[in-house]
């Protein structure tokens, strides 16, 4: 009986640590009625343990626009994905425009 409880605890802990969560926030307030645009650019960084990030603040709108060759931004999306119970978090900024 004790082995079953240990295996159950390990299984529950494993599922909790291996699940992920993603959220997408649209920047509709930036350009509420504007078209999405023909070009798309992305900038991404990863946060480890809430202490260290892979690229600092390089996941902002300006960097995403530069990566996509966009001069006029019409739409912005933020995608945050959490892995291993929040120990690793990726921040993605996606911009659309011309």
Secondary structure by P-SEA (a helix, b strand, c coil): caaaaaaaaaaaaaaaaabbbbbbbbccccccccccccbbbbbbccccccccccccccccaaaaaaaaccccccbbbbbbbbcccccbbbbbbbbbcc
